[in-house]
Amino acid sequence: MGKKITAYLGVFEGKLEKLNEQIKKAEKEGNPVSEGMLKEARSLAKTLEDMQEHDTAQVQCPCCGEKFKVDAGKVKLKTS
């Protein structure tokens, strides 16, 4: 699989939050939740999970050659 475009990660997260709020509100009020809304939320959550896997940059230390993963401002040692 090739590189994923992660530029819309924030937009998709916002949309998923709004969908989840609408679903919770409908359930709280006792209204039925449409199957399309649930399907869209599941699909969007899966897409976000896939995008977050690819939203990391791999960096190598110029001094020692140790590999790091930089993920949203957090630096992690690469375990494998």
SEKOLDO-855712 format. One line per field, with one value per atom (N, C-alpha, C): residue number from 1; residue in one letter; atom name; x, y, z. Coordinates in nm, 2 decimals. Layout:
BEGIN
seq [NUM/...]
type [A/...]
atom [CA/...]
u [X/...]
v [Y/...]
w [Z/...]
This chain:
BEGIN
seq [1/1/1/2/2/2/3/3/3/4/4/4/5/5/5/6/6/6/7/7/7/8/8/8/9/9/9/10/10/10/11/11/11/12/12/12/13/13/13/14/14/14/15/15/15/16/16/16/17/17/17/18/18/18/19/19/19/20/20/20/21/21/21/22/22/22/23/23/23/24/24/24/25/25/25/26/26/26/27/27/27/28/28/28/29/29/29/30/30/30/31/31/31/32/32/32/33/33/33/34/34/34/35/35/35/36/36/36/37/37/37/38/38/38/39/39/39/40/40/40/41/41/41/42/42/42/43/43/43/44/44/44/45/45/45/46/46/46/47/47/47/48/48/48/49/49/49/50/50/50/51/51/51/52/52/52/53/53/53/54/54/54/55/55/55/56/56/56/57/57/57/58/58/58/59/59/59/60/60/60/61/61/61/62/62/62/63/63/63/64/64/64/65/65/65/66/66/66/67/67/67/68/68/68/69/69/69/70/70/70/71/71/71/72/72/72/73/73/73/74/74/74/75/75/75/76/76/76/77/77/77/78/78/78/79/79/79/80/80/80]
type [M/M/M/G/G/G/K/K/K/K/K/K/I/I/I/T/T/T/A/A/A/Y/Y/Y/L/L/L/G/G/G/V/V/V/F/F/F/E/E/E/G/G/G/K/K/K/L/L/L/E/E/E/K/K/K/L/L/L/N/N/N/E/E/E/Q/Q/Q/I/I/I/K/K/K/K/K/K/A/A/A/E/E/E/K/K/K/E/E/E/G/G/G/N/N/N/P/P/P/V/V/V/S/S/S/E/E/E/G/G/G/M/M/M/L/L/L/K/K/K/E/E/E/A/A/A/R/R/R/S/S/S/L/L/L/A/A/A/K/K/K/T/T/T/L/L/L/E/E/E/D/D/D/M/M/M/Q/Q/Q/E/E/E/H/H/H/D/D/D/T/T/T/A/A/A/Q/Q/Q/V/V/V/Q/Q/Q/C/C/C/P/P/P/C/C/C/C/C/C/G/G/G/E/E/E/K/K/K/F/F/F/K/K/K/V/V/V/D/D/D/A/A/A/G/G/G/K/K/K/V/V/V/K/K/K/L/L/L/K/K/K/T/T/T/S/S/S]
atom [N/CA/C/N/CA/C/N/CA/C/N/CA/C/N/CA/C/N/CA/C/N/CA/C/N/CA/C/N/CA/C/N/CA/C/N/CA/C/N/CA/C/N/CA/C/N/CA/C/N/CA/C/N/CA/C/N/CA/C/N/CA/C/N/CA/C/N/CA/C/N/CA/C/N/CA/C/N/CA/C/N/CA/C/N/CA/C/N/CA/C/N/CA/C/N/CA/C/N/CA/C/N/CA/C/N/CA/C/N/CA/C/N/CA/C/N/CA/C/N/CA/C/N/CA/C/N/CA/C/N/CA/C/N/CA/C/N/CA/C/N/CA/C/N/CA/C/N/CA/C/N/CA/C/N/CA/C/N/CA/C/N/CA/C/N/CA/C/N/CA/C/N/CA/C/N/CA/C/N/CA/C/N/CA/C/N/CA/C/N/CA/C/N/CA/C/N/CA/C/N/CA/C/N/CA/C/N/CA/C/N/CA/C/N/CA/C/N/CA/C/N/CA/C/N/CA/C/N/CA/C/N/CA/C/N/CA/C/N/CA/C/N/CA/C/N/CA/C/N/CA/C/N/CA/C/N/CA/C/N/CA/C/N/CA/C/N/CA/C/N/CA/C/N/CA/C/N/CA/C]
u [0.08/0.00/0.09/0.05/0.13/0.10/0.16/0.14/-0.01/-0.05/-0.19/-0.18/-0.28/-0.28/-0.35/-0.29/-0.34/-0.37/-0.38/-0.41/-0.55/-0.64/-0.78/-0.81/-0.71/-0.73/-0.81/-0.78/-0.86/-1.00/-1.02/-1.16/-1.24/-1.18/-1.26/-1.28/-1.19/-1.21/-1.33/-1.33/-1.44/-1.58/-1.58/-1.70/-1.75/-1.66/-1.69/-1.74/-1.68/-1.73/-1.88/-1.91/-2.04/-2.14/-2.10/-2.19/-2.21/-2.11/-2.13/-2.22/-2.21/-2.30/-2.44/-2.46/-2.60/-2.66/-2.58/-2.62/-2.66/-2.57/-2.60/-2.72/-2.74/-2.86/-2.99/-2.98/-3.10/-3.13/-3.03/-3.06/-3.11/-3.06/-3.10/-3.25/-3.29/-3.43/-3.52/-3.47/-3.55/-3.59/-3.52/-3.55/-3.47/-3.52/-3.44/-3.32/-3.21/-3.09/-3.09/-3.07/-3.07/-2.95/-2.98/-2.87/-2.76/-2.79/-2.69/-2.60/-2.65/-2.57/-2.47/-2.52/-2.43/-2.33/-2.36/-2.27/-2.16/-2.20/-2.11/-2.01/-2.06/-1.97/-1.87/-1.92/-1.83/-1.72/-1.76/-1.67/-1.57/-1.61/-1.53/-1.43/-1.47/-1.38/-1.28/-1.31/-1.21/-1.11/-1.16/-1.07/-0.98/-1.03/-0.94/-0.84/-0.87/-0.78/-0.67/-0.70/-0.61/-0.52/-0.57/-0.50/-0.40/-0.44/-0.36/-0.23/-0.25/-0.13/-0.03/-0.07/0.02/0.06/0.01/0.04/0.16/0.26/0.38/0.50/0.60/0.72/0.83/0.91/1.02/1.15/1.22/1.34/1.46/1.57/1.69/1.79/1.85/1.94/2.07/2.12/2.24/2.37/2.36/2.48/2.49/2.39/2.40/2.32/2.24/2.17/2.04/2.00/1.88/1.76/1.66/1.54/1.43/1.36/1.25/1.13/1.01/0.89/0.84/0.81/0.75/0.60/0.52/0.38/0.31/0.26/0.19/0.26/0.39/0.47/0.53/0.50/0.56/0.67/0.78/0.89/0.89/0.89/0.89/1.00/1.07/1.17/1.10/1.16/1.10/1.14/1.04/1.07/1.12/1.08/1.12/1.22]
v [-0.12/0.00/0.12/0.22/0.35/0.44/0.56/0.67/0.71/0.75/0.80/0.95/1.02/1.17/1.19/1.26/1.28/1.43/1.51/1.65/1.68/1.59/1.61/1.54/1.50/1.43/1.51/1.63/1.72/1.74/1.75/1.77/1.65/1.53/1.41/1.38/1.42/1.40/1.49/1.61/1.70/1.65/1.60/1.54/1.42/1.33/1.22/1.26/1.36/1.41/1.46/1.53/1.58/1.47/1.37/1.25/1.18/1.16/1.09/1.17/1.30/1.38/1.37/1.37/1.35/1.22/1.11/0.98/0.97/1.02/1.02/1.10/1.22/1.30/1.23/1.16/1.09/0.97/0.90/0.79/0.84/0.95/1.01/1.05/1.11/1.15/1.04/0.92/0.81/0.80/0.88/0.88/0.77/0.71/0.61/0.68/0.61/0.66/0.59/0.67/0.61/0.52/0.42/0.32/0.38/0.48/0.55/0.63/0.69/0.77/0.68/0.57/0.47/0.42/0.39/0.33/0.44/0.56/0.67/0.69/0.68/0.70/0.58/0.46/0.35/0.36/0.40/0.41/0.52/0.63/0.74/0.71/0.63/0.59/0.50/0.41/0.32/0.40/0.49/0.58/0.65/0.71/0.79/0.70/0.58/0.48/0.45/0.43/0.40/0.52/0.64/0.76/0.79/0.76/0.79/0.70/0.58/0.49/0.55/0.62/0.67/0.82/0.87/1.01/1.03/0.95/0.95/0.97/1.04/1.06/0.98/0.92/0.84/0.92/0.94/1.02/0.94/0.97/0.90/1.00/0.97/1.06/1.07/1.19/1.20/1.16/1.16/1.12/0.97/0.91/0.76/0.67/0.73/0.64/0.58/0.61/0.56/0.61/0.52/0.56/0.60/0.71/0.76/0.77/0.77/0.81/0.94/1.03/1.16/1.16/1.17/1.15/1.27/1.37/1.48/1.55/1.58/1.65/1.56/1.43/1.33/1.25/1.23/1.15/1.02/0.91/0.78/0.70/0.61/0.53/0.42/0.39/0.28/0.15/0.07/-0.06/-0.17/-0.16/-0.27/-0.22]
w [0.00/0.00/0.00/-0.07/-0.09/0.03/0.01/0.11/0.11/0.23/0.25/0.27/0.22/0.24/0.37/0.46/0.59/0.62/0.52/0.54/0.59/0.56/0.61/0.74/0.81/0.94/1.03/1.05/1.15/1.10/0.97/0.92/0.95/0.92/0.94/1.09/1.18/1.32/1.37/1.32/1.35/1.31/1.19/1.13/1.21/1.25/1.33/1.47/1.53/1.66/1.65/1.54/1.52/1.50/1.42/1.40/1.53/1.61/1.73/1.83/1.83/1.91/1.86/1.73/1.68/1.71/1.71/1.74/1.89/1.97/2.12/2.15/2.09/2.11/2.07/1.95/1.91/2.00/2.04/2.14/2.27/2.32/2.44/2.44/2.33/2.31/2.27/2.24/2.21/2.06/1.98/1.84/1.77/1.67/1.60/1.52/1.52/1.45/1.31/1.21/1.07/1.05/0.98/0.95/0.87/0.78/0.70/0.78/0.89/0.98/1.05/1.10/1.17/1.08/0.96/0.86/0.83/0.81/0.78/0.90/1.02/1.14/1.15/1.12/1.13/1.02/0.90/0.79/0.81/0.87/0.90/1.01/1.11/1.22/1.16/1.07/1.01/0.93/0.85/0.77/0.86/0.97/1.06/1.13/1.16/1.22/1.12/1.00/0.89/0.87/0.87/0.85/0.96/1.08/1.20/1.20/1.14/1.13/1.04/0.94/0.84/0.86/0.98/1.01/1.09/1.07/1.14/1.04/1.09/1.00/1.07/0.99/1.04/1.02/1.13/1.14/1.19/1.13/1.18/1.24/1.36/1.42/1.34/1.31/1.23/1.31/1.44/1.52/1.54/1.59/1.62/1.53/1.44/1.34/1.40/1.52/1.58/1.51/1.49/1.42/1.51/1.48/1.57/1.48/1.55/1.49/1.55/1.47/1.51/1.48/1.59/1.57/1.64/1.57/1.62/1.73/1.72/1.82/1.92/1.92/2.02/1.95/2.02/1.96/2.03/1.95/2.00/1.94/2.02/1.96/1.88/1.77/1.69/1.75/1.77/1.84/1.75/1.62/1.53/1.43]
